[in-house]
Amino acid sequence: KDCKKTPPFYFTNAENLDGVPKKYFDKVLMEAVFGFIENKPAAIKQIQSVLNYKEPLLCINDFYYHEVPPKEVLNNFQSATQTQLELLTKDRWLSYLNEFKVCLWDDFEIPTINSPNPSQVKQIVEDNNLLELIPEKSTNAFEKISERWKYFNSIFDENKKYLTGFSATFSPSKC
């Protein structure tokens, strides 16, 4: 396949991948979404079904818990994300991916993310042509967005103390 072409885009559910052709992709990338998938075994089976079995790879950039966070920290995170997250440890990740071979696994420290100030928020919104989505375009609106961003970052930063980031590559056959 031509590597310079933009791959087709499918807006679908990870548990059923409606409309995605079977055995079509050489690579599948999951980036910080697995924790939000309700039926993880079904999603893994769907990923396997769309991989082309010549030299397929599943690439993952995500997180795992190296330590169980206090209940309050986890509750705050789940409340902010409106999701019941499974505590995915490294072993739990590997159990979900037990039909794959690990080709590469690199852990990394999750970097600090600074919240943008109101003028930076406005610039981000403008740069992404999203200004029409902001009902009140006053400075106050961007201050509210900036404060909300800081709030979510503080919740993530507290949870992050118990997380390790990782980049991994898996193959259904051989590396």
CNS distance restraints for C-alpha pairs under 8 A (distance, minus, plus):
assign (resid  10 and name CA) (resid  19 and name CA) 7.37 0.50 0.50
assign (resid  10 and name CA) (resid  20 and name CA) 6.68 0.50 0.50
assign (resid  12 and name CA) (resid  16 and name CA) 7.61 0.50 0.50
assign (resid  12 and name CA) (resid  17 and name CA) 5.46 0.50 0.50
assign (resid  12 and name CA) (resid  18 and name CA) 6.01 0.50 0.50
assign (resid  12 and name CA) (resid  19 and name CA) 7.81 0.50 0.50
assign (resid  13 and name CA) (resid  17 and name CA) 5.40 0.50 0.50
assign (resid  13 and name CA) (resid  18 and name CA) 7.15 0.50 0.50
assign (resid  14 and name CA) (resid  37 and name CA) 7.14 0.50 0.50
assign (resid  14 and name CA) (resid  43 and name CA) 5.15 0.50 0.50
assign (resid  14 and name CA) (resid  46 and name CA) 7.24 0.50 0.50
assign (resid  15 and name CA) (resid  37 and name CA) 7.72 0.50 0.50
assign (resid  15 and name CA) (resid  39 and name CA) 6.38 0.50 0.50
assign (resid  15 and name CA) (resid  40 and name CA) 7.38 0.50 0.50
assign (resid  15 and name CA) (resid  42 and name CA) 5.18 0.50 0.50
assign (resid  15 and name CA) (resid  43 and name CA) 4.26 0.50 0.50
assign (resid  15 and name CA) (resid  44 and name CA) 7.97 0.50 0.50
assign (resid  15 and name CA) (resid  46 and name CA) 6.53 0.50 0.50
assign (resid  16 and name CA) (resid  42 and name CA) 7.39 0.50 0.50
assign (resid  16 and name CA) (resid  43 and name CA) 6.94 0.50 0.50
assign (resid  16 and name CA) (resid  46 and name CA) 6.23 0.50 0.50
assign (resid  17 and name CA) (resid  46 and name CA) 6.49 0.50 0.50
assign (resid  20 and name CA) (resid  50 and name CA) 7.06 0.50 0.50
assign (resid  21 and name CA) (resid  50 and name CA) 6.28 0.50 0.50
assign (resid  22 and name CA) (resid  49 and name CA) 5.50 0.50 0.50
assign (resid  22 and name CA) (resid  50 and name CA) 4.26 0.50 0.50
assign (resid  22 and name CA) (resid  51 and name CA) 7.07 0.50 0.50
assign (resid  22 and name CA) (resid  52 and name CA) 7.87 0.50 0.50
assign (resid  23 and name CA) (resid  49 and name CA) 5.90 0.50 0.50
assign (resid  23 and name CA) (resid  50 and name CA) 4.26 0.50 0.50
assign (resid  23 and name CA) (resid  51 and name CA) 4.57 0.50 0.50
assign (resid  23 and name CA) (resid  52 and name CA) 4.11 0.50 0.50
assign (resid  23 and name CA) (resid  53 and name CA) 6.83 0.50 0.50
assign (resid  24 and name CA) (resid  50 and name CA) 5.47 0.50 0.50
assign (resid  24 and name CA) (resid  51 and name CA) 5.81 0.50 0.50
assign (resid  24 and name CA) (resid  52 and name CA) 5.23 0.50 0.50
assign (resid  25 and name CA) (resid  50 and name CA) 6.00 0.50 0.50
assign (resid  25 and name CA) (resid  51 and name CA) 4.86 0.50 0.50
assign (resid  25 and name CA) (resid  52 and name CA) 5.34 0.50 0.50
assign (resid  25 and name CA) (resid  56 and name CA) 7.43 0.50 0.50
assign (resid  26 and name CA) (resid  51 and name CA) 5.70 0.50 0.50
assign (resid  26 and name CA) (resid  52 and name CA) 5.22 0.50 0.50
assign (resid  26 and name CA) (resid  53 and name CA) 7.61 0.50 0.50
assign (resid  26 and name CA) (resid  54 and name CA) 7.73 0.50 0.50
assign (resid  26 and name CA) (resid  55 and name CA) 6.54 0.50 0.50
assign (resid  26 and name CA) (resid  56 and name CA) 4.51 0.50 0.50
assign (resid  26 and name CA) (resid  57 and name CA) 6.29 0.50 0.50
assign (resid  27 and name CA) (resid  51 and name CA) 6.85 0.50 0.50
assign (resid  27 and name CA) (resid  56 and name CA) 5.67 0.50 0.50
assign (resid  27 and name CA) (resid  57 and name CA) 4.81 0.50 0.50
assign (resid  27 and name CA) (resid  58 and name CA) 5.74 0.50 0.50
assign (resid  27 and name CA) (resid  59 and name CA) 7.10 0.50 0.50
assign (resid  28 and name CA) (resid  47 and name CA) 7.35 0.50 0.50
assign (resid  28 and name CA) (resid  51 and name CA) 7.34 0.50 0.50
assign (resid  28 and name CA) (resid  57 and name CA) 6.50 0.50 0.50
assign (resid  28 and name CA) (resid  58 and name CA) 4.90 0.50 0.50
assign (resid  28 and name CA) (resid  59 and name CA) 6.03 0.50 0.50
assign (resid  29 and name CA) (resid  58 and name CA) 6.09 0.50 0.50
assign (resid  29 and name CA) (resid  59 and name CA) 4.75 0.50 0.50
assign (resid  29 and name CA) (resid  60 and name CA) 5.74 0.50 0.50
assign (resid  29 and name CA) (resid  61 and name CA) 7.86 0.50 0.50
assign (resid  30 and name CA) (resid  34 and name CA) 7.23 0.50 0.50
assign (resid  30 and name CA) (resid  58 and name CA) 7.77 0.50 0.50
assign (resid  30 and name CA) (resid  59 and name CA) 6.35 0.50 0.50
assign (resid  30 and name CA) (resid  60 and name CA) 4.85 0.50 0.50
assign (resid  30 and name CA) (resid  61 and name CA) 6.40 0.50 0.50
assign (resid  30 and name CA) (resid  62 and name CA) 7.75 0.50 0.50
assign (resid  31 and name CA) (resid  60 and name CA) 5.78 0.50 0.50
assign (resid  31 and name CA) (resid  61 and name CA) 4.73 0.50 0.50
assign (resid  31 and name CA) (resid  62 and name CA) 5.68 0.50 0.50
assign (resid  32 and name CA) (resid  60 and name CA) 7.91 0.50 0.50
assign (resid  32 and name CA) (resid  61 and name CA) 6.13 0.50 0.50
assign (resid  32 and name CA) (resid  62 and name CA) 4.39 0.50 0.50
assign (resid  32 and name CA) (resid  63 and name CA) 6.92 0.50 0.50
assign (resid  33 and name CA) (resid  37 and name CA) 6.77 0.50 0.50
assign (resid  33 and name CA) (resid  62 and name CA) 7.43 0.50 0.50
assign (resid  34 and name CA) (resid  40 and name CA) 7.23 0.50 0.50
assign (resid  34 and name CA) (resid  62 and name CA) 7.76 0.50 0.50
assign (resid  35 and name CA) (resid  85 and name CA) 5.83 0.50 0.50
assign (resid  35 and name CA) (resid  86 and name CA) 6.28 0.50 0.50
assign (resid  35 and name CA) (resid  88 and name CA) 7.17 0.50 0.50
assign (resid  36 and name CA) (resid  83 and name CA) 6.75 0.50 0.50
assign (resid  36 and name CA) (resid  84 and name CA) 7.78 0.50 0.50
assign (resid  36 and name CA) (resid  85 and name CA) 6.36 0.50 0.50
assign (resid  37 and name CA) (resid  43 and name CA) 7.64 0.50 0.50
assign (resid  39 and name CA) (resid  43 and name CA) 6.42 0.50 0.50
assign (resid  40 and name CA) (resid  44 and name CA) 6.26 0.50 0.50
assign (resid  40 and name CA) (resid  96 and name CA) 7.39 0.50 0.50
assign (resid  41 and name CA) (resid  45 and name CA) 6.31 0.50 0.50
assign (resid  41 and name CA) (resid  96 and name CA) 6.57 0.50 0.50
assign (resid  42 and name CA) (resid  46 and name CA) 6.22 0.50 0.50
assign (resid  43 and name CA) (resid  47 and name CA) 6.21 0.50 0.50
assign (resid  44 and name CA) (resid  48 and name CA) 6.24 0.50 0.50
assign (resid  44 and name CA) (resid  96 and name CA) 7.54 0.50 0.50
assign (resid  44 and name CA) (resid  97 and name CA) 7.37 0.50 0.50
assign (resid  45 and name CA) (resid  49 and name CA) 6.27 0.50 0.50
assign (resid  46 and name CA) (resid  50 and name CA) 6.57 0.50 0.50
assign (resid  47 and name CA) (resid  51 and name CA) 6.44 0.50 0.50
assign (resid  48 and name CA) (resid 172 and name CA) 7.68 0.50 0.50
assign (resid  51 and name CA) (resid  56 and name CA) 5.89 0.50 0.50
assign (resid  51 and name CA) (resid  57 and name CA) 7.68 0.50 0.50
assign (resid  52 and name CA) (resid  56 and name CA) 5.69 0.50 0.50
assign (resid  53 and name CA) (resid 172 and name CA) 7.88 0.50 0.50
assign (resid  55 and name CA) (resid 171 and name CA) 7.80 0.50 0.50
assign (resid  56 and name CA) (resid 171 and name CA) 6.10 0.50 0.50
assign (resid  56 and name CA) (resid 172 and name CA) 7.17 0.50 0.50
assign (resid  57 and name CA) (resid 169 and name CA) 6.47 0.50 0.50
assign (resid  57 and name CA) (resid 170 and name CA) 5.57 0.50 0.50
assign (resid  57 and name CA) (resid 171 and name CA) 4.86 0.50 0.50
assign (resid  57 and name CA) (resid 172 and name CA) 7.42 0.50 0.50
assign (resid  58 and name CA) (resid 169 and name CA) 5.67 0.50 0.50
assign (resid  58 and name CA) (resid 170 and name CA) 5.00 0.50 0.50
assign (resid  58 and name CA) (resid 171 and name CA) 6.23 0.50 0.50
assign (resid  59 and name CA) (resid 167 and name CA) 7.42 0.50 0.50
assign (resid  59 and name CA) (resid 168 and name CA) 5.78 0.50 0.50
assign (resid  59 and name CA) (resid 169 and name CA) 4.48 0.50 0.50
assign (resid  59 and name CA) (resid 170 and name CA) 6.38 0.50 0.50
assign (resid  60 and name CA) (resid 166 and name CA) 7.75 0.50 0.50
assign (resid  60 and name CA) (resid 167 and name CA) 5.63 0.50 0.50
assign (resid  60 and name CA) (resid 168 and name CA) 5.21 0.50 0.50
assign (resid  60 and name CA) (resid 169 and name CA) 6.36 0.50 0.50
assign (resid  61 and name CA) (resid 165 and name CA) 7.43 0.50 0.50
assign (resid  61 and name CA) (resid 166 and name CA) 5.76 0.50 0.50
assign (resid  61 and name CA) (resid 167 and name CA) 4.49 0.50 0.50
assign (resid  61 and name CA) (resid 168 and name CA) 6.60 0.50 0.50
assign (resid  62 and name CA) (resid 165 and name CA) 5.75 0.50 0.50
assign (resid  62 and name CA) (resid 166 and name CA) 5.62 0.50 0.50
assign (resid  62 and name CA) (resid 167 and name CA) 6.71 0.50 0.50
assign (resid  63 and name CA) (resid  88 and name CA) 7.93 0.50 0.50
assign (resid  63 and name CA) (resid 163 and name CA) 6.18 0.50 0.50
assign (resid  63 and name CA) (resid 164 and name CA) 5.47 0.50 0.50
assign (resid  63 and name CA) (resid 165 and name CA) 4.27 0.50 0.50
assign (resid  63 and name CA) (resid 166 and name CA) 5.82 0.50 0.50
assign (resid  64 and name CA) (resid  87 and name CA) 7.62 0.50 0.50
assign (resid  64 and name CA) (resid  88 and name CA) 5.26 0.50 0.50
assign (resid  64 and name CA) (resid  89 and name CA) 4.88 0.50 0.50
assign (resid  64 and name CA) (resid  90 and name CA) 5.75 0.50 0.50
assign (resid  64 and name CA) (resid  93 and name CA) 7.75 0.50 0.50
assign (resid  64 and name CA) (resid 163 and name CA) 5.48 0.50 0.50
assign (resid  64 and name CA) (resid 164 and name CA) 5.48 0.50 0.50
assign (resid  64 and name CA) (resid 165 and name CA) 6.51 0.50 0.50
assign (resid  64 and name CA) (resid 166 and name CA) 7.62 0.50 0.50
assign (resid  65 and name CA) (resid  87 and name CA) 6.47 0.50 0.50
assign (resid  65 and name CA) (resid  88 and name CA) 5.87 0.50 0.50
assign (resid  65 and name CA) (resid  89 and name CA) 4.79 0.50 0.50
assign (resid  65 and name CA) (resid  90 and name CA) 7.20 0.50 0.50
assign (resid  65 and name CA) (resid 162 and name CA) 5.63 0.50 0.50
assign (resid  65 and name CA) (resid 163 and name CA) 4.44 0.50 0.50
assign (resid  65 and name CA) (resid 164 and name CA) 6.28 0.50 0.50
assign (resid  66 and name CA) (resid  89 and name CA) 6.26 0.50 0.50
assign (resid  66 and name CA) (resid  90 and name CA) 7.49 0.50 0.50
assign (resid  66 and name CA) (resid 162 and name CA) 5.86 0.50 0.50
assign (resid  66 and name CA) (resid 163 and name CA) 5.67 0.50 0.50
assign (resid  66 and name CA) (resid 164 and name CA) 6.34 0.50 0.50
assign (resid  67 and name CA) (resid 162 and name CA) 5.13 0.50 0.50
assign (resid  67 and name CA) (resid 163 and name CA) 7.14 0.50 0.50
assign (resid  68 and name CA) (resid  87 and name CA) 7.53 0.50 0.50
assign (resid  68 and name CA) (resid 162 and name CA) 6.56 0.50 0.50
assign (resid  69 and name CA) (resid  73 and name CA) 6.23 0.50 0.50
assign (resid  69 and name CA) (resid  74 and name CA) 6.23 0.50 0.50
assign (resid  69 and name CA) (resid 159 and name CA) 6.92 0.50 0.50
assign (resid  69 and name CA) (resid 162 and name CA) 5.87 0.50 0.50
assign (resid  70 and name CA) (resid  74 and name CA) 6.46 0.50 0.50
assign (resid  71 and name CA) (resid  75 and name CA) 5.98 0.50 0.50
assign (resid  72 and name CA) (resid  76 and name CA) 6.07 0.50 0.50
assign (resid  73 and name CA) (resid  77 and name CA) 6.28 0.50 0.50
assign (resid  73 and name CA) (resid 155 and name CA) 7.63 0.50 0.50
assign (resid  73 and name CA) (resid 158 and name CA) 6.74 0.50 0.50
assign (resid  73 and name CA) (resid 159 and name CA) 6.05 0.50 0.50
assign (resid  74 and name CA) (resid  78 and name CA) 6.09 0.50 0.50
assign (resid  74 and name CA) (resid 159 and name CA) 6.87 0.50 0.50
assign (resid  75 and name CA) (resid  79 and name CA) 5.95 0.50 0.50
assign (resid  76 and name CA) (resid  80 and name CA) 6.12 0.50 0.50
assign (resid  76 and name CA) (resid 155 and name CA) 6.70 0.50 0.50
assign (resid  77 and name CA) (resid  81 and name CA) 6.19 0.50 0.50
assign (resid  77 and name CA) (resid 155 and name CA) 6.01 0.50 0.50
assign (resid  77 and name CA) (resid 156 and name CA) 6.72 0.50 0.50
assign (resid  77 and name CA) (resid 159 and name CA) 6.94 0.50 0.50
assign (resid  78 and name CA) (resid  82 and name CA) 5.57 0.50 0.50
assign (resid  78 and name CA) (resid  83 and name CA) 5.18 0.50 0.50
assign (resid  78 and name CA) (resid  84 and name CA) 5.73 0.50 0.50
assign (resid  78 and name CA) (resid  85 and name CA) 6.56 0.50 0.50
assign (resid  79 and name CA) (resid  83 and name CA) 6.92 0.50 0.50
assign (resid  80 and name CA) (resid 152 and name CA) 7.02 0.50 0.50
assign (resid  80 and name CA) (resid 155 and name CA) 7.72 0.50 0.50
assign (resid  88 and name CA) (resid  92 and name CA) 5.57 0.50 0.50
assign (resid  88 and name CA) (resid  93 and name CA) 6.18 0.50 0.50
assign (resid  89 and name CA) (resid  93 and name CA) 6.23 0.50 0.50
assign (resid  90 and name CA) (resid  94 and name CA) 6.29 0.50 0.50
assign (resid  91 and name CA) (resid  95 and name CA) 6.15 0.50 0.50
assign (resid  92 and name CA) (resid  96 and name CA) 6.42 0.50 0.50
assign (resid  93 and name CA) (resid  97 and name CA) 6.39 0.50 0.50
assign (resid  94 and name CA) (resid  98 and name CA) 5.75 0.50 0.50
assign (resid  99 and name CA) (resid 172 and name CA) 6.43 0.50 0.50
assign (resid 100 and name CA) (resid 170 and name CA) 5.80 0.50 0.50
assign (resid 100 and name CA) (resid 171 and name CA) 5.31 0.50 0.50
assign (resid 100 and name CA) (resid 172 and name CA) 4.41 0.50 0.50
assign (resid 100 and name CA) (resid 173 and name CA) 6.89 0.50 0.50
assign (resid 101 and name CA) (resid 170 and name CA) 5.44 0.50 0.50
assign (resid 101 and name CA) (resid 171 and name CA) 5.24 0.50 0.50
assign (resid 101 and name CA) (resid 172 and name CA) 6.10 0.50 0.50
assign (resid 101 and name CA) (resid 173 and name CA) 6.74 0.50 0.50
assign (resid 101 and name CA) (resid 174 and name CA) 6.51 0.50 0.50
assign (resid 101 and name CA) (resid 175 and name CA) 7.12 0.50 0.50
assign (resid 102 and name CA) (resid 168 and name CA) 7.45 0.50 0.50
assign (resid 102 and name CA) (resid 169 and name CA) 6.29 0.50 0.50
assign (resid 102 and name CA) (resid 170 and name CA) 4.70 0.50 0.50
assign (resid 102 and name CA) (resid 171 and name CA) 6.72 0.50 0.50
assign (resid 102 and name CA) (resid 175 and name CA) 7.58 0.50 0.50
assign (resid 103 and name CA) (resid 168 and name CA) 7.45 0.50 0.50
assign (resid 103 and name CA) (resid 169 and name CA) 5.40 0.50 0.50
assign (resid 103 and name CA) (resid 170 and name CA) 5.30 0.50 0.50
assign (resid 103 and name CA) (resid 171 and name CA) 6.78 0.50 0.50
assign (resid 103 and name CA) (resid 174 and name CA) 7.96 0.50 0.50
assign (resid 103 and name CA) (resid 175 and name CA) 5.26 0.50 0.50
assign (resid 104 and name CA) (resid 167 and name CA) 7.81 0.50 0.50
assign (resid 104 and name CA) (resid 168 and name CA) 5.18 0.50 0.50
assign (resid 104 and name CA) (resid 169 and name CA) 5.05 0.50 0.50
assign (resid 104 and name CA) (resid 170 and name CA) 7.05 0.50 0.50
assign (resid 105 and name CA) (resid 166 and name CA) 6.84 0.50 0.50
assign (resid 105 and name CA) (resid 167 and name CA) 5.87 0.50 0.50
assign (resid 105 and name CA) (resid 168 and name CA) 4.28 0.50 0.50
assign (resid 105 and name CA) (resid 169 and name CA) 6.64 0.50 0.50
assign (resid 106 and name CA) (resid 166 and name CA) 5.44 0.50 0.50
assign (resid 106 and name CA) (resid 167 and name CA) 5.27 0.50 0.50
assign (resid 106 and name CA) (resid 168 and name CA) 6.24 0.50 0.50
assign (resid 107 and name CA) (resid 164 and name CA) 6.63 0.50 0.50
assign (resid 107 and name CA) (resid 165 and name CA) 5.63 0.50 0.50
assign (resid 107 and name CA) (resid 166 and name CA) 4.23 0.50 0.50
assign (resid 107 and name CA) (resid 167 and name CA) 6.53 0.50 0.50
assign (resid 108 and name CA) (resid 164 and name CA) 6.32 0.50 0.50
assign (resid 108 and name CA) (resid 165 and name CA) 4.99 0.50 0.50
assign (resid 108 and name CA) (resid 166 and name CA) 5.68 0.50 0.50
assign (resid 108 and name CA) (resid 167 and name CA) 7.95 0.50 0.50
assign (resid 109 and name CA) (resid 164 and name CA) 5.87 0.50 0.50
assign (resid 109 and name CA) (resid 165 and name CA) 5.85 0.50 0.50
assign (resid 110 and name CA) (resid 160 and name CA) 7.21 0.50 0.50
assign (resid 110 and name CA) (resid 163 and name CA) 7.74 0.50 0.50
assign (resid 110 and name CA) (resid 164 and name CA) 6.47 0.50 0.50
assign (resid 110 and name CA) (resid 165 and name CA) 5.58 0.50 0.50
assign (resid 112 and name CA) (resid 157 and name CA) 7.56 0.50 0.50
assign (resid 113 and name CA) (resid 153 and name CA) 7.27 0.50 0.50
assign (resid 114 and name CA) (resid 153 and name CA) 7.79 0.50 0.50
assign (resid 115 and name CA) (resid 146 and name CA) 6.97 0.50 0.50
assign (resid 115 and name CA) (resid 149 and name CA) 6.04 0.50 0.50
assign (resid 115 and name CA) (resid 150 and name CA) 5.39 0.50 0.50
assign (resid 115 and name CA) (resid 153 and name CA) 6.96 0.50 0.50
assign (resid 116 and name CA) (resid 120 and name CA) 5.34 0.50 0.50
assign (resid 116 and name CA) (resid 121 and name CA) 5.82 0.50 0.50
assign (resid 116 and name CA) (resid 146 and name CA) 6.15 0.50 0.50
assign (resid 116 and name CA) (resid 149 and name CA) 7.62 0.50 0.50
assign (resid 117 and name CA) (resid 121 and name CA) 6.19 0.50 0.50
assign (resid 117 and name CA) (resid 143 and name CA) 7.40 0.50 0.50
assign (resid 117 and name CA) (resid 146 and name CA) 5.63 0.50 0.50
assign (resid 118 and name CA) (resid 122 and name CA) 6.25 0.50 0.50
assign (resid 118 and name CA) (resid 139 and name CA) 7.30 0.50 0.50
assign (resid 118 and name CA) (resid 142 and name CA) 4.83 0.50 0.50
assign (resid 118 and name CA) (resid 143 and name CA) 4.84 0.50 0.50
assign (resid 118 and name CA) (resid 145 and name CA) 7.34 0.50 0.50
assign (resid 118 and name CA) (resid 146 and name CA) 5.40 0.50 0.50
assign (resid 119 and name CA) (resid 123 and name CA) 6.25 0.50 0.50
assign (resid 119 and name CA) (resid 142 and name CA) 7.19 0.50 0.50
assign (resid 120 and name CA) (resid 124 and name CA) 6.14 0.50 0.50
assign (resid 121 and name CA) (resid 125 and name CA) 6.16 0.50 0.50
assign (resid 121 and name CA) (resid 142 and name CA) 6.19 0.50 0.50
assign (resid 121 and name CA) (resid 145 and name CA) 7.29 0.50 0.50
assign (resid 121 and name CA) (resid 146 and name CA) 6.48 0.50 0.50
assign (resid 122 and name CA) (resid 126 and name CA) 6.12 0.50 0.50
assign (resid 122 and name CA) (resid 142 and name CA) 6.14 0.50 0.50
assign (resid 123 and name CA) (resid 127 and name CA) 5.90 0.50 0.50
assign (resid 124 and name CA) (resid 128 and name CA) 6.23 0.50 0.50
assign (resid 125 and name CA) (resid 129 and name CA) 6.26 0.50 0.50
assign (resid 125 and name CA) (resid 130 and name CA) 5.11 0.50 0.50
assign (resid 125 and name CA) (resid 131 and name CA) 5.66 0.50 0.50
assign (resid 126 and name CA) (resid 130 and name CA) 6.02 0.50 0.50
assign (resid 126 and name CA) (resid 131 and name CA) 5.61 0.50 0.50
assign (resid 130 and name CA) (resid 134 and name CA) 7.39 0.50 0.50
assign (resid 131 and name CA) (resid 137 and name CA) 7.67 0.50 0.50
assign (resid 134 and name CA) (resid 141 and name CA) 7.75 0.50 0.50
assign (resid 136 and name CA) (resid 141 and name CA) 6.03 0.50 0.50
assign (resid 137 and name CA) (resid 141 and name CA) 6.06 0.50 0.50
assign (resid 137 and name CA) (resid 142 and name CA) 7.54 0.50 0.50
assign (resid 138 and name CA) (resid 142 and name CA) 7.06 0.50 0.50
assign (resid 139 and name CA) (resid 143 and name CA) 6.25 0.50 0.50
assign (resid 140 and name CA) (resid 144 and name CA) 6.21 0.50 0.50
assign (resid 141 and name CA) (resid 145 and name CA) 6.34 0.50 0.50
assign (resid 142 and name CA) (resid 146 and name CA) 6.02 0.50 0.50
assign (resid 143 and name CA) (resid 147 and name CA) 6.14 0.50 0.50
assign (resid 144 and name CA) (resid 148 and name CA) 6.14 0.50 0.50
assign (resid 145 and name CA) (resid 149 and name CA) 6.07 0.50 0.50
assign (resid 146 and name CA) (resid 150 and name CA) 6.27 0.50 0.50
assign (resid 147 and name CA) (resid 151 and name CA) 6.24 0.50 0.50
assign (resid 148 and name CA) (resid 152 and name CA) 6.35 0.50 0.50
assign (resid 149 and name CA) (resid 153 and name CA) 6.12 0.50 0.50
assign (resid 150 and name CA) (resid 154 and name CA) 6.06 0.50 0.50
assign (resid 151 and name CA) (resid 155 and name CA) 6.49 0.50 0.50
assign (resid 152 and name CA) (resid 156 and name CA) 6.21 0.50 0.50
assign (resid 153 and name CA) (resid 157 and name CA) 5.84 0.50 0.50
assign (resid 154 and name CA) (resid 158 and name CA) 6.20 0.50 0.50
assign (resid 155 and name CA) (resid 159 and name CA) 6.39 0.50 0.50
assign (resid 156 and name CA) (resid 160 and name CA) 5.84 0.50 0.50
assign (resid 157 and name CA) (resid 161 and name CA) 6.79 0.50 0.50
assign (resid 159 and name CA) (resid 163 and name CA) 7.02 0.50 0.50
assign (resid 160 and name CA) (resid 164 and name CA) 7.60 0.50 0.50
assign (resid 170 and name CA) (resid 175 and name CA) 7.63 0.50 0.50
assign (resid 171 and name CA) (resid 175 and name CA) 6.11 0.50 0.50
